[in-house]
Amino acid sequence: MPELKQLHADHAAAVLAFELANRAYFAAAVSDRGDAFFDEFADRYGDALAEQEAGVCAFYVLVAEDGSVLGRFNLYDLENGTARLGYRVAQHVAGRGVATATVRELCRLAVARHGLRTLRAATSHENAASRAVLTHAGFVPVGPADPAHLGGRPGTWYQHDLPRRRSSADG
């Protein structure tokens, strides 16, 4: 059974393998990360871990039983109870509900671990799979997204107002 884990230094090789194996697949739907991403992967990975340690972002990987990465699920710019969501899943598990189930789990963790109240995500109009994932996970469209943030593609911002965390006073 795949497990959603917070990003750790030990995941670096599996994350790089995931990104390389799925590069062409991802580039068909979102902007390609470019050669520099892969050339500078170790530094970028270290920077991500530092951002996570600082509480600015929270990065997660969906890890298969064999240790391979099936997906990345990230919370960016954690501030004032809000964060942006980004995610990608491996081509061989796409279309099987993996992304939807994991985004739902990340929404639960966003409240329980990170105290978040609202998540936002942008996707291009042409990315029907991502729109479906967001809708099935409880996100609703809230307005247009700047094409500059979506590789020049027009798109929509989605938002999910998360259920608040129950306290012991809620009884």
C-alpha positions in Angstrom: 0.0 0.0 0.0 1.5 3.4 -1.0 2.2 5.8 1.9 2.3 9.6 1.9 5.5 10.7 3.7 6.9 14.1 4.4 10.0 14.7 2.2 13.2 13.6 3.8 16.9 13.6 2.7 16.7 9.9 2.1 14.1 10.3 -0.6 16.4 12.3 -2.9 17.4 9.4 -5.3 13.8 8.2 -5.6 12.5 11.7 -6.3 15.1 12.3 -9.0 14.3 8.9 -10.6 10.6 9.8 -10.5 11.2 13.2 -12.1 13.4 11.8 -14.8 11.2 8.8 -15.6 8.1 11.0 -16.0 9.7 14.2 -17.5 8.1 13.9 -20.9 4.7 12.9 -19.4 4.7 15.9 -17.1 5.8 18.3 -19.9 2.7 17.4 -21.9 0.5 19.0 -19.2 2.7 21.5 -17.3 5.9 23.5 -18.2 9.0 21.3 -18.4 11.3 21.9 -15.4 14.2 22.3 -17.9 17.7 20.8 -17.8 18.9 23.1 -15.1 16.4 21.5 -12.6 18.1 18.1 -13.2 21.7 19.5 -13.4 21.2 21.4 -10.0 18.9 18.8 -8.4 21.0 18.2 -5.3 21.2 21.9 -4.5 17.5 22.4 -5.2 16.6 19.4 -3.1 18.6 20.8 -0.2 16.9 24.1 -0.6 13.5 22.4 -0.5 14.4 20.6 2.7 15.6 23.9 4.2 12.3 25.6 3.2 10.4 22.8 4.8 12.5 23.0 8.0 11.8 26.8 8.1 8.0 26.1 7.9 7.6 28.0 4.7 6.5 24.9 2.7 5.6 21.2 3.3 6.7 18.7 0.8 5.3 15.1 0.6 6.0 12.1 -1.5 3.8 9.1 -2.2 6.0 6.1 -1.7 5.3 2.6 -3.1 6.1 -0.5 -1.1 9.3 -0.9 -3.2 10.5 2.6 -2.1 9.8 4.2 -5.5 8.0 7.5 -5.7 4.6 7.5 -7.2 3.8 11.2 -6.7 4.8 14.5 -5.2 2.3 16.6 -3.2 3.5 20.0 -2.0 2.1 22.8 0.1 3.8 26.1 -0.8 3.8 29.5 0.9 2.3 28.4 4.2 1.1 31.7 5.7 -1.9 32.9 7.7 -3.6 29.5 7.5 -3.4 29.3 3.7 -1.1 27.5 1.3 -0.9 26.7 -2.4 -1.1 23.1 -3.5 0.9 21.5 -6.2 1.1 17.8 -7.2 2.1 15.3 -9.9 1.8 11.6 -10.1 3.7 9.0 -12.2 2.3 8.2 -15.6 1.8 4.5 -14.7 -0.6 5.3 -11.8 -2.4 8.2 -13.5 -6.2 7.8 -14.0 -6.5 5.4 -11.1 -7.7 7.7 -8.4 -4.2 7.9 -6.8 -4.0 11.7 -7.1 -7.5 12.3 -5.8 -7.1 10.0 -2.8 -3.7 11.5 -2.0 -4.9 15.2 -2.3 -7.7 14.3 0.0 -5.2 12.9 2.5 -3.0 15.9 2.1 -6.0 18.2 2.9 -6.5 16.2 6.1 -2.8 16.6 7.0 -2.9 20.3 6.0 -5.4 20.8 8.9 -3.9 18.3 11.4 -0.2 19.0 11.0 0.0 22.4 9.5 -3.0 24.2 11.0 -4.2 25.3 7.5 -7.7 26.5 6.8 -7.5 27.1 3.0 -5.7 25.5 0.1 -5.5 27.0 -3.4 -4.3 25.4 -6.6 -4.1 26.6 -10.2 -4.4 24.4 -13.3 -4.6 25.1 -17.0 -7.9 24.8 -18.8 -6.4 22.0 -20.9 -5.4 19.9 -17.9 -8.7 18.0 -17.5 -7.2 15.4 -15.2 -6.0 18.0 -12.7 -9.3 19.8 -12.8 -11.1 16.5 -12.0 -8.7 15.7 -9.1 -9.3 19.1 -7.6 -13.1 19.0 -8.0 -13.3 15.4 -6.6 -11.1 16.5 -3.6 -13.5 19.3 -2.7 -11.9 22.3 -4.5 -14.1 24.8 -6.3 -13.1 27.3 -9.0 -12.6 30.8 -7.7 -11.3 32.8 -10.7 -8.8 33.0 -13.5 -5.2 32.1 -13.1 -2.4 34.2 -14.6 -1.1 32.3 -17.6 2.4 33.3 -16.5 2.0 30.9 -13.6 0.9 28.1 -15.8 3.6 28.1 -18.5 1.7 30.6 -20.7 -1.5 28.5 -20.6 -4.8 30.1 -19.5 -6.3 28.5 -16.4 -8.3 28.7 -13.2 -7.6 29.0 -9.5 -9.4 26.5 -7.3 -9.9 26.8 -3.6 -10.8 24.4 -0.8 -11.9 25.8 2.6 -10.8 23.0 4.9 -12.9 21.8 7.8 -11.5 23.3 11.0 -9.6 21.1 13.4 -11.7 20.0 16.3 -10.4 20.9 19.7 -11.2 19.3 23.0 -13.5 22.2 23.7 -15.7 21.1 20.8 -16.7 18.1 22.8 
